[in-house]
Amino acid sequence: MLQKFTRGRRNWTLAAVGVLGMIAGVAAWGGFNTVMDATNSPEFCVSCHEMRDTVYKEYKTSVHYANASGVRATCPDCHVPKQWLPKFVRKIEASAELYHKLIGSIDSPEKFEAERLTLARQVWSTMQATDSRECRNCHSFEAMDFHKQRPAAAQTMPKAMQRGATCIDCHKGIAHKLPDISRGYRALYDGLLKAAKSLQPKPGDTLTTLTTTAFYLDRPSAEDAAAAGTLTAATPVRVIARDGDWLQVEIAGWQQEGSERTFYALQGKRIPAAALGAEAVDKVTRVGSVSDPDTDQLWSEGRLNGWIANANLVADPAALAAYGAEMYEANCALCHALPPPGNYLANQWIGNLNAMKRFVGLDDEQYRLLQKYLQINAKDTGGLR
């Protein structure tokens, strides 16, 4: 009898523990989801002044905040997944934001602007990786009636759908101010200039021009000496001798028959390396010729010795390539997905880039370097040489 009573009591105890455990589990789960919901509101997002005084103000002027239909997309609609597991992962990732809040990483407008480009790229990268998942909660190609769109959109959207483009490829800066896209490549350029000032070349070194550079057949003895030609940016030269602030260098290139005033970087590729004056053309030493199989044009490889100032020269071609890559990323990824340089032939890049020239804010020097970066990394060239 005692054993039955003890066993029954134990069963009731286990049942009670089980019920209490279930209640505790439900309470914990409910509390967890309550916290999740509480941190998933615009009010929570802008409780930090870093958001309230910057991107939230920008968002309130956007079509996502006020529009003709009265449908509003809030902060979590665009930045937090609706699916539970991705939402949970996003909340875990957000813990890093609390850390940066504590250490004051962006606690002033100046600090925020300094990091805006980096922060924006992180968001853009996430959206590209998820195929703009949050955008597609409201927008999808399948639900679009292209005929009701504005003419430009009606032409662009079907093409974007066919090539598998994602929303953020073309729609950056919809709800927030675009960052200063030039900040990154300007910093790289300043670093290259600083390194150039301390460069101490010696015979045998191969250097690369950072900017358009005048060259002379003889070492100039006066500041107003007439140049024999110019080297384009990203043109390699081999140092022969040094005399004070001047370097005697060997310039190499290819000349097309009938257009001997231009040195091209590679045979058959319209990649300008140098513009030669008449006197310089006569000084070129030709080391070989080849007939282009595609055009039957005769190309000759040549060498020319000249003098250039020891200024704006790069010792590390990879650093110059990084500058070109950053300029390409910053200027050409704002409006569409970025095709790799190797998607096109070197000569094709001339027309492709020229068609986009009016959309980028580059000066002539930057534009020429960007074009050359793309050409020397094209499908038929394959990188700096």
Secondary structure by P-SEA (a helix, b strand, c coil): caaaaaaaaaaaaaaaaaaaaaaaaaaaaaaaaaaaaaacccccccccccccccaaaaaaaccccccccccccccccccccccaaaaaaaaaaaaaaaaaaaacccccaaaaaaaaaaaaaaaaaaaaaaccccccccccccccccccccaaaaacaaaaaaaccccccccccccccccccaaaaaaaaaaaaaaaaaccccccbbbbbccbbbbbccccccccccccccccccbbbbbccccccccbbbbbbccccccccbbbcccccccccccccaaaaaacccccccccccccbbbbbbbbbbccccccccccaaaaaaaaaaaaaacccccccccccccccaaaaaaaaaaacccccccaaaaaaaaaaaaaacccccccc
